[in-house]
Amino acid sequence: MSTTIQYTVDADGIAILTLDVPGRSMNVLTPELVADLKSYIEKLAGDQAVKGAVITSAKSAFMAGADLKDLVTAYDRGLTVEESYQFGQTLSQVFRQLETCGKPIAAAINGIALGGGLELCLACHYRVLADDRKAKIGLPEVTIGLLPGGGGTQRLPRLIGIREALPLMLEGRQLTPDKALKLGVVHELAPLEQLVERARCWLLEEGDPEAPWDKKGFRVPGGAGAMHPKSIETFMIGTSLLAGNAFHNYPAPKAIMSAVYEGTITPFDTGLQIEGKYFAQLMSGVVARNMMRTLFVNKGEADKLARRPDGVEKSAVRKLGILGAGMMGAGVAYVSARAGIEVVLLDTDIESAEKGKAYSQALLEKAISRGKSTQDKADALLRMIRPTTDYADLEGCDLVIEAVFESREIKAEVTAKTEAVIPATAIFASNTSTLPITGLAEASERPEKFIGIHFFSPVDKMPLVEIIVGEKTSDEAIARSLDYVQQLRKTPIVVNDSRGFYTSRCFMTFCNEGMTMVAEGISPALIENVAKMTSMPVGPLAVIDEVTIELAYKISKQAEVDLGEAFQPISGLDIVKKMVDELDRKGKRYGKGFYEYPEGGPKRLWPGLAEHYPLVAEQPSIDEVKNRLLIIQALETARCYEEGVLTHPAEADLGSIFGWGFPPWTGGTLSFIDTMGIGQFISECDRMAEVYGPRFEVSDWLRARAEKGETFHPID
């Protein structure tokens, strides 16, 4: 008896297969579901009373795809390419069996159908999709280091053409119902309550049991093969873009291109085997393991608040106070109002507060112009934000977030004024990016309710929020802060207090290493381009310009005041001082930094750097620059883990990728060390410490882990 599929046959001889994987909020392709599907395919194929079948779902979505919690362990289990191939072929053959069973099959897609879920639909002869804004279909496997292994690379190009299909798979793009219909991925849209009936009508009125590619004389729409000019143009452009964007760090896009190219010039069943071989190479590789573990499994757990303390009642922020209406405060106001939270946006003068609200208005106007919002929705959101200069307006706030200048005195002043009016139950959070929370909490009358909530700029786009726990921060404050982040639909990590916490501290090593290399006479263009070749979003010089070189200088001076004799200057401090004090090049905000920012033109590296920091005759290799940039970030992460700033490797990986853009192919900073091998990592650090200085020195703690063979992520 099936536990995952409900099977019925109506009076017209139409079988209804309703997917319903027990214990899951969304259907996934578990081994049990695949086995049950195979069994029912054989049953309906052998039953002469069955004229055709509709496949639908009992859940609010159709199917999410493969069970990635199982796939993510493949590499660590030592699954070979051959074993991975057999695994993938099991599913591919079941879908092919469905497609060729001799009975017409229609998919009634009642919501989200992604990955293997869409591949199941593509193996059906007719597809009806819910005409609902929540319904999305797509093949996003590339975003986790895989390719569609259930026939997607073969069916989609044969259905809509190579030129249209490749971008969907290479970018992992999801389609809305209207776009899916326009492209021809689905045949029909229907209201949710009519889906199954529309599918039944097609089965009874037309019911063609043969896929287009199984018909005699079929040709791929738009052409395929080495001799077709449009096909060759698509692959030439695609290959060039892959090399330019991914720099061969990501094997999945190349595998997708190869599977489509080779598969579409062969018979369909041969194409499925080709796809299977490329899928097996990816599934048994470390990049897919890294990306699945961090970007799907660990992110999913963080989004569900895996680190939330037990025993604290679930909460919701209804009224939020924001102190400071600058770019950060304005961004927090926007995402909070978007989540339905009443926002009081406070600044020293009403003009500044109104300007902060205007930031939301500008974002909404852009969304309206792109058809992503309406004027009514925009007006409703703007009504949620109240600019003010009066602290009395903070009365009744559940949470207050301070986003003023990085000055202890100013922060202490606004803390006192706020606590005088907010309820005793309210949480007070600082959005500081570097100042220790424990020290800031000294200005509070209730340090147990004082916490750090660190957003990243631009707030509306950056998915991560760093929760920082001070020495006296209570579990209640942690839990309620996490609940607020979940309201915003952002991904939280929880870290312990430290100067720079986790993300700012490690991110600055990237910037510092870039600046140090400039001071050594290494070509700025080489530094910036190699950083992008590693798949960092931008180079270290560009990003320090964005946050401003001046800010790095101020942070250093504050640390020197706070730490006294214990202060250790960063290796790039001299160049920071020179850029700010002597050259007056403080960063992008001031119109000049390591880059020039001409009006109406793209930014460009400042040629004058060479006058102050002449290039050395012998420049380092690309690999050397790459290793310096990546290893220093990973090493600082290991130090954070050793010191207890980080308490879980998943938090480290998520924070590095979503906080400052560490390359996703690595899985994050600690996954990078595990992938490289902790012994090899230490050897490289030792070599670099001799050549470049003590910032690369490794602690006895890390050496002890290497001797014990301890990875950061345990291998079950």
C-alpha positions in Angstrom: 0.0 0.0 0.0 1.3 3.4 -1.0 2.2 5.9 1.7 3.0 8.8 -0.6 0.4 8.7 -3.4 -3.4 8.5 -3.3 -4.7 6.6 -6.3 -8.3 6.6 -7.5 -10.1 6.0 -10.8 -13.2 7.9 -11.6 -16.3 6.8 -13.6 -14.7 8.1 -16.9 -11.7 5.9 -16.5 -9.4 8.7 -15.4 -6.9 7.8 -12.7 -6.0 10.6 -10.2 -2.6 10.3 -8.6 -2.4 12.7 -5.7 1.1 13.2 -4.3 1.2 13.5 -0.5 4.5 12.7 1.1 3.8 12.2 4.9 5.6 14.3 7.4 6.7 17.0 4.9 5.3 20.4 4.4 6.1 20.1 0.7 6.4 17.0 -1.5 9.9 15.9 -2.3 11.2 13.0 -4.4 11.9 10.6 -1.6 12.9 7.0 -2.5 9.4 5.9 -1.3 7.6 8.4 -3.6 9.7 7.3 -6.6 9.0 3.6 -5.8 5.2 4.3 -5.4 5.2 6.3 -8.6 6.8 3.4 -10.5 4.3 1.0 -9.1 1.3 3.1 -10.1 2.7 3.7 -13.6 2.8 0.0 -14.1 -0.7 -0.4 -12.6 -2.4 2.2 -14.9 -0.5 1.0 -17.9 -1.8 -2.5 -17.4 -5.4 -1.5 -16.6 -7.4 -1.4 -19.8 -10.2 0.4 -17.9 -7.9 3.4 -17.3 -7.9 5.9 -20.2 -5.4 8.3 -18.8 -4.1 9.9 -15.6 -3.9 13.2 -13.8 -1.0 13.8 -11.4 -1.6 16.5 -8.8 -0.8 17.2 -5.1 -2.6 17.2 -1.8 -0.4 19.9 -0.5 -0.4 23.7 -1.2 2.4 23.2 -3.7 3.0 20.6 -6.3 6.6 19.5 -5.6 9.9 21.0 -4.5 12.1 18.4 -6.2 14.7 16.1 -4.8 15.3 15.5 -1.1 18.5 17.5 -0.8 19.0 16.4 2.8 19.8 13.0 1.3 21.8 14.2 -1.7 24.0 16.5 0.4 25.7 13.5 2.1 26.7 11.8 -1.2 30.2 13.3 -1.3 30.9 12.6 2.4 29.6 9.0 2.0 32.2 8.5 -0.7 29.6 7.9 -3.4 31.4 7.2 -6.7 30.5 8.6 -10.1 29.2 5.2 -11.1 27.0 5.0 -8.0 25.8 8.5 -8.5 24.9 7.7 -12.1 22.8 4.7 -11.0 21.1 6.9 -8.4 20.1 9.5 -11.0 19.1 7.0 -13.6 16.6 5.4 -11.2 14.5 8.6 -11.2 15.1 9.4 -14.9 13.9 6.0 -15.9 10.8 6.2 -13.8 9.9 9.5 -15.5 10.6 7.9 -18.9 8.4 5.0 -18.0 5.6 7.4 -17.2 6.1 9.2 -20.5 6.0 6.0 -22.6 3.4 4.0 -20.7 1.0 4.2 -23.6 -1.6 6.2 -21.6 -1.9 10.1 -21.8 -0.8 11.8 -18.6 -1.7 15.3 -17.5 -0.1 17.3 -14.7 -2.4 19.5 -12.6 0.2 21.8 -11.1 -1.4 23.4 -8.1 1.5 25.6 -7.0 5.2 25.5 -6.9 6.9 22.9 -9.1 10.7 23.2 -8.9 13.6 20.9 -10.0 12.5 17.3 -10.0 8.9 18.5 -9.5 8.9 20.3 -12.8 10.8 17.4 -14.4 7.9 15.2 -13.4 5.5 17.6 -15.1 7.7 17.7 -18.2 7.4 13.9 -18.5 3.6 14.3 -18.6 2.0 14.9 -21.9 -0.1 17.9 -20.8 0.5 20.6 -18.2 -2.1 22.8 -16.5 -0.7 25.4 -14.1 -2.6 27.2 -11.4 -3.2 30.8 -12.4 -2.0 32.1 -9.1 0.8 34.6 -8.2 2.2 32.2 -5.7 2.7 29.5 -8.3 6.3 29.3 -9.7 8.0 26.7 -11.8 11.7 26.3 -12.7 14.8 24.2 -12.7 17.0 25.9 -10.1 19.5 23.0 -9.6 22.4 25.2 -10.8 22.1 27.3 -7.7 23.1 24.3 -5.5 25.8 23.0 -7.8 23.7 20.4 -9.7 21.9 20.0 -13.1 18.4 18.8 -13.7 19.0 15.1 -13.5 15.4 13.8 -14.2 15.4 14.6 -17.9 15.2 18.4 -17.6 18.2 19.2 -19.8 16.7 17.0 -22.5 12.9 17.8 -22.3 13.0 21.5 -21.8 15.2 22.3 -24.9 13.1 20.0 -27.0 9.9 21.7 -25.8 10.8 25.4 -26.1 14.1 25.4 -27.9 17.7 25.6 -26.8 17.9 29.4 -26.9 15.0 29.8 -24.5 15.8 26.8 -22.3 19.4 27.4 -21.5 19.0 30.7 -19.6 16.3 29.1 -17.4 18.7 26.3 -16.4 21.9 28.3 -16.3 20.4 31.0 -14.1 18.0 28.8 -12.1 15.3 31.3 -13.0 11.7 30.7 -11.8 8.8 31.4 -14.1 5.4 33.0 -13.2 2.3 31.3 -14.7 1.9 33.9 -17.5 5.6 33.6 -18.5 5.5 29.8 -18.3 2.5 29.8 -20.7 4.0 32.3 -23.0 7.2 30.2 -23.3 5.2 27.1 -23.9 6.5 25.3 -20.7 2.8 24.7 -19.8 -0.2 24.3 -22.1 -2.9 26.0 -20.1 -3.6 28.2 -17.0 -6.6 27.6 -14.8 -8.0 28.7 -11.5 -6.9 26.4 -8.7 -10.3 24.8 -8.2 -10.5 23.9 -11.9 -7.0 22.4 -12.4 -7.9 18.7 -12.2 -11.1 19.2 -14.2 -9.2 21.0 -17.0 -6.6 18.2 -17.1 -9.4 15.6 -17.2 -11.1 17.4 -20.1 -7.9 17.2 -22.2 -7.5 13.5 -21.4 -11.1 12.8 -22.5 -11.1 15.1 -25.5 -7.6 14.8 -26.9 -5.4 12.6 -24.7 -2.3 12.2 -26.9 -0.1 9.6 -25.2 3.1 10.4 -27.1 5.6 13.1 -26.3 6.6 15.4 -29.2 10.2 14.1 -29.2 8.9 10.5 -29.6 7.0 11.4 -32.8 8.5 10.6 -36.1 10.3 13.5 -37.7 10.6 15.6 -34.5 13.2 18.4 -34.6 14.3 20.6 -31.7 12.6 24.0 -32.0 15.1 26.6 -33.3 17.6 23.9 -34.3 20.3 21.9 -32.6 23.7 20.6 -33.4 27.1 21.8 -34.6 25.9 22.6 -38.1 22.9 24.8 -37.1 23.9 28.5 -37.1 21.4 29.6 -34.4 22.3 26.7 -32.2 26.1 27.3 -32.5 25.6 31.0 -31.8 23.7 30.2 -28.6 26.4 27.9 -27.4 29.3 30.2 -28.4 27.8 33.1 -26.5 26.8 30.9 -23.6 30.3 29.4 -23.2 31.9 32.9 -23.3 29.5 34.2 -20.7 30.2 31.2 -18.4 33.9 31.8 -18.6 33.5 35.5 -17.9 31.1 35.1 -15.1 32.0 31.9 -13.3 35.7 31.7 -14.1 35.3 27.9 -14.0 34.7 27.9 -10.2 31.2 26.4 -10.8 31.1 23.1 -12.7 27.3 22.9 -13.0 26.8 25.6 -15.7 29.4 23.9 -17.9 27.8 20.5 -17.4 24.4 21.9 -18.3 25.7 23.4 -21.5 27.5 20.1 -22.4 24.4 17.9 -21.6 22.2 20.1 -23.7 24.6 20.4 -26.6 25.5 16.7 -26.7 22.0 15.4 -25.8 20.0 17.3 -28.3 22.0 16.0 -31.3 21.4 12.4 -30.2 18.2 10.2 -29.8 16.2 11.2 -26.7 17.1 8.1 -24.7 20.8 8.6 -25.4 20.4 12.2 -24.3 19.0 11.0 -21.0 22.1 8.9 -20.5 24.4 11.8 -21.3 22.6 14.0 -18.8 22.9 11.2 -16.2 26.7 11.1 -16.7 27.1 14.8 -16.1 24.7 14.7 -13.2 26.8 11.9 -11.6 30.0 13.9 -11.9 28.4 16.9 -10.1 26.6 14.9 -7.5 29.8 13.1 -6.4 31.8 16.4 -6.4 32.7 18.7 -3.5 31.2 21.9 -4.9 27.7 20.5 -5.0 28.2 19.2 -1.4 29.3 22.6 -0.3 26.5 24.5 -2.0 23.7 22.1 -1.0 24.8 22.1 2.6 25.1 25.8 3.1 22.7 27.4 0.6 19.9 24.9 1.1 20.1 22.7 4.2 21.8 25.1 6.6 20.0 28.2 5.3 16.7 26.4 5.7 17.5 25.6 9.3 18.6 29.2 10.0 15.4 30.5 8.4 13.4 28.2 10.8 15.4 29.7 13.7 17.4 26.7 14.6 19.4 28.7 17.1 16.4 30.2 18.9 16.5 29.6 22.7 13.9 27.2 24.0 11.3 28.2 26.5 10.6 31.7 25.2 7.1 32.4 23.9 6.9 33.2 20.2 6.6 37.0 19.6 6.0 39.5 16.8 7.0 43.1 16.5 4.0 45.3 15.9 5.6 48.7 16.5 9.3 49.4 15.8 11.4 52.4 16.6 14.4 53.3 14.5 16.9 55.8 15.8 18.7 57.4 12.8 17.2 57.9 9.4 20.4 57.5 7.4 20.8 54.9 4.7 20.8 52.0 7.2 17.9 53.3 9.3 15.9 54.1 6.2 16.5 50.6 4.8 15.4 48.9 8.0 12.3 51.1 8.0 11.4 50.0 4.5 11.8 46.2 5.1 10.0 46.4 8.4 7.0 48.4 6.9 7.0 45.9 4.0 6.5 43.2 6.7 3.5 45.0 8.1 5.2 46.6 11.1 4.4 50.1 12.2 7.6 52.1 12.1 8.6 55.3 14.0 11.6 56.8 12.2 13.4 59.2 14.4 16.2 61.7 13.6 17.6 64.9 15.0 15.6 67.1 12.6 12.4 66.4 10.7 14.1 67.0 7.3 16.4 64.1 7.9 13.6 61.9 9.1 11.5 62.7 6.1 14.5 62.0 3.8 14.7 58.6 5.4 11.1 57.9 4.6 11.7 59.2 1.0 14.1 56.3 0.6 11.2 53.9 0.8 9.2 56.0 -1.6 12.0 55.9 -4.2 12.2 52.1 -3.9 8.4 51.8 -4.3 8.3 54.1 -7.3 10.9 51.9 -9.0 8.9 48.7 -8.1 5.8 50.3 -9.6 7.6 51.3 -12.8 8.7 47.6 -13.2 5.2 46.3 -12.6 6.2 44.7 -9.3 3.9 46.8 -7.1 0.8 49.1 -7.3 0.2 52.6 -6.1 -2.3 51.4 -3.6 0.3 49.0 -2.0 2.9 51.6 -2.1 0.7 54.1 -0.3 -0.2 51.6 2.3 3.4 50.8 3.0 4.4 54.5 3.3 1.6 55.0 5.8 3.3 52.5 8.1 6.4 54.8 8.4 6.1 57.9 10.7 9.1 60.4 10.6 9.6 62.2 13.9 12.1 64.0 16.1 10.1 63.3 19.3 11.3 60.4 21.5 7.8 60.3 23.1 6.6 58.8 19.8 8.6 55.7 20.7 6.1 54.9 23.4 4.6 51.4 22.9 7.4 50.1 20.7 8.2 46.4 21.0 11.6 46.9 19.6 13.9 49.8 19.0 16.9 49.7 16.7 19.6 52.2 17.0 21.3 53.1 13.7 23.2 56.3 14.6 26.9 57.2 14.0 29.6 54.9 15.2 30.2 56.9 18.3 30.0 55.5 21.9 28.9 58.9 23.2 26.1 59.4 20.7 24.9 55.9 21.1 24.9 56.2 24.9 22.8 59.4 24.7 20.1 58.0 22.4 20.0 54.8 24.5 19.1 56.8 27.7 16.6 59.0 25.9 14.9 56.0 24.4 14.7 53.9 27.6 13.0 56.8 29.3 9.9 56.3 27.2 9.7 52.7 25.9 8.0 49.9 27.8 10.0 47.9 30.3 9.3 44.9 28.1 10.8 46.4 24.9 14.1 45.1 23.4 16.8 47.7 22.5 19.1 46.8 19.6 22.2 48.4 18.2 22.9 48.2 14.5 26.6 48.9 15.1 28.9 47.1 12.8 32.0 47.1 15.0 31.6 48.4 18.5 31.2 45.6 21.1 27.6 45.2 22.4 28.7 44.6 26.0 30.4 48.0 26.1 27.4 49.8 24.5 25.1 48.0 27.0 26.8 49.8 29.8 24.7 52.9 28.9 21.5 50.8 29.4 19.5 50.5 32.5 18.4 47.0 31.4 21.4 45.3 29.7 19.6 41.9 29.6 17.3 43.5 27.0 20.2 45.0 25.0 21.3 43.2 21.9 23.0 43.7 18.5 21.0 43.4 15.3 23.4 44.1 12.5 21.9 44.6 9.0 23.9 44.8 5.8 23.6 47.5 3.1 21.5 47.8 1.1 19.1 46.4 3.6 16.3 45.7 1.0 18.6 43.4 -1.0 20.9 41.8 1.6 19.4 38.6 3.0 21.5 38.3 6.2 21.0 39.7 9.7 23.7 39.2 12.3 22.4 38.9 15.9 25.1 39.8 18.4 24.8 38.5 22.0 26.3 40.7 24.8 27.6 39.3 28.1 24.2 40.2 29.8 21.9 39.6 26.9 19.0 37.3 27.9 17.6 34.4 26.0 14.3 36.4 25.7 16.1 39.2 23.9 17.8 36.6 21.5 14.5 34.8 20.8 12.5 38.0 20.2 15.2 39.4 17.9 15.2 36.2 15.9 11.4 36.3 15.7 11.7 39.9 14.3 14.2 38.8 11.6 11.9 36.0 10.6 9.1 38.5 10.2 11.3 40.3 7.7 11.9 36.9 5.9 15.7 37.3 6.3 18.2 34.8 7.3 19.7 35.2 10.8 22.9 34.1 12.4 23.7 34.4 16.1 27.2 35.3 17.2 28.8 36.2 20.5 30.2 39.7 21.3 33.6 40.7 19.9 35.1 43.8 18.3 33.8 43.6 14.8 31.7 40.6 15.8 32.1 38.0 13.1 31.1 39.5 9.7 32.8 42.9 9.9 35.9 41.4 11.5 36.4 38.9 8.7 35.3 41.1 5.9 37.9 43.7 6.9 40.7 41.1 6.4 39.7 40.9 2.7 39.9 44.7 2.4 43.1 44.9 4.4 44.8 42.2 2.3 43.9 44.1 -0.9 45.3 47.3 0.5 48.4 45.6 1.8 49.1 44.2 -1.6 48.8 47.7 -3.1 51.4 48.9 -0.6 53.7 46.0 -1.6 53.6 47.2 -5.2 51.2 44.6 -6.6 49.1 45.8 -9.5 45.7 47.1 -8.2 44.1 45.8 -11.4 45.5 42.3 -10.7 44.2 42.4 -7.2 40.7 43.4 -8.2 40.4 41.1 -11.2 41.7 38.0 -9.2 39.2 38.8 -6.4 36.4 38.6 -9.0 37.9 35.5 -10.5 37.5 33.8 -7.1 33.8 34.7 -7.4 33.9 37.5 -4.8 31.2 40.1 -5.9 33.7 42.9 -6.1 37.4 43.5 -5.4 38.7 44.6 -2.0 39.6 48.1 -3.2 36.2 48.7 -4.7 34.4 47.5 -1.6 36.5 49.5 0.8 35.7 52.5 -1.4 32.0 51.7 -0.9 32.1 51.5 2.9 34.7 54.4 2.8 38.3 54.3 3.6 37.6 57.0 6.2 35.3 54.6 8.1 38.2 52.0 8.3 40.4 54.8 9.7 37.8 55.8 12.3 37.3 52.1 13.4 41.1 51.7 13.8 41.4 54.9 15.9 38.5 53.8 18.1 40.1 50.4 18.6 43.4 52.1 19.5 41.6 54.2 22.2 39.7 51.2 23.6 42.5 48.7 23.6 45.5 50.9 24.5 48.7 48.9 24.6 46.9 45.8 23.4 46.1 47.5 20.1 47.6 45.8 17.0 47.4 47.9 13.8 46.3 46.1 10.6 49.0 45.7 8.0 47.2 48.1 5.7 46.9 50.9 8.2 49.6 53.1 6.7 47.9 53.1 3.3 44.6 53.9 5.0 46.1 56.9 6.8 47.8 58.1 3.7 44.7 57.9 1.6 42.7 59.8 4.2 45.1 62.3 5.7 47.6 63.0 2.9 45.7 62.3 -0.4 42.2 63.2 0.8 40.8 60.2 -1.0 38.3 58.9 1.5 36.1 56.7 -0.7 33.2 56.7 -3.1 31.0 58.9 -0.9 33.6 61.6 -1.4 33.9 61.0 -5.1 37.4 59.6 -4.9 39.3 56.7 -3.3 41.2 53.8 -4.8 38.8 54.5 -7.7 37.8 57.6 -9.6 34.1 58.2 -10.2 33.7 60.4 -13.2 30.2 61.9 -13.8 28.3 59.9 -16.4 30.9 57.2 -16.7 32.0 54.0 -15.1 34.4 54.0 -12.2 38.0 53.3 -12.9 41.1 52.6 -10.8 42.9 55.8 -9.9 46.1 56.0 -12.0 47.8 58.1 -9.4 48.2 55.0 -7.1 51.3 54.0 -9.1 53.0 57.3 -8.2 52.7 56.6 -4.5 53.0 52.8 -4.6 55.1 51.9 -7.6 54.6 48.4 -9.1 57.2 45.8 -8.4 58.9 44.3 -11.5 57.8 40.7 -10.6 54.1 40.4 -10.0 52.7 37.4 -8.1 50.8 34.7 -9.9 47.0 34.6 -10.0 46.9 31.7 -7.7 49.0 33.4 -5.1 46.8 36.5 -5.0 43.7 34.3 -4.9 45.0 32.3 -2.0 46.0 35.3 0.0 42.5 36.8 -0.4 40.6 33.6 0.5 42.9 32.1 3.1 43.1 35.3 5.3 39.3 35.4 5.5 39.0 31.7 6.4 41.8 32.0 8.9 40.1 34.9 10.7 36.8 32.8 10.7 38.7 30.0 12.4 39.9 32.4 15.0 36.4 33.5 15.7 35.3 29.9 16.1 38.2 29.3 18.5 37.3 32.4 20.6 33.7 31.4 20.8 32.4 34.3 18.7 31.0 31.6 16.5 29.4 28.5 18.1 28.4 26.6 15.0 30.1 26.1 11.6 26.9 26.6 9.7 26.7 30.2 11.1 30.2 30.9 9.9 29.4 29.6 6.3 26.1 31.4 6.1 27.5 34.7 7.4 30.4 34.6 5.0 28.4 34.0 1.9 25.3 36.1 2.6 27.0 38.7 4.7 30.0 39.8 2.7 30.0 37.6 -0.4 32.5 34.9 0.2 32.4 32.6 -2.9 29.4 30.3 -2.7 31.2 27.4 -4.5 33.3 27.1 -1.4 30.3 26.6 0.9 31.6 29.3 3.1 34.8 30.1 5.0 34.9 27.0 7.3 33.7 24.7 4.4 36.6 26.2 2.4 39.1 25.0 5.1 37.4 21.5 5.2 37.5 21.3 1.4 41.1 22.3 1.2 42.0 20.0 4.0 43.0 21.5 7.4 46.5 20.1 7.1 47.1 21.7 3.7 45.4 24.9 4.9 47.8 25.2 7.8 50.8 24.5 5.5 49.7 27.4 3.3 49.2 29.7 6.3 52.7 28.8 7.6 54.3 29.6 4.3 52.4 32.9 4.0 53.3 33.9 7.6 57.0 33.6 6.7 56.6 35.6 3.5 53.9 38.2 4.4 53.8 38.5 8.2 52.2 37.3 11.4 48.6 37.9 10.3 48.8 34.5 8.7 50.1 32.7 11.9 48.1 29.7 13.0 47.1 29.0 16.6 48.0 25.9 18.6 44.2 25.2 18.8 43.9 24.9 15.0 47.1 22.7 14.8 45.6 20.4 17.4 42.4 20.0 15.3 44.6 19.1 12.4 46.5 16.5 14.4 43.2 14.9 15.5 41.8 15.0 11.9 38.9 17.2 13.1 36.9 18.9 10.4 34.7 21.8 11.2 31.7 20.1 9.7 31.4 16.6 11.1 31.3 13.7 8.6 28.5 11.3 9.7 
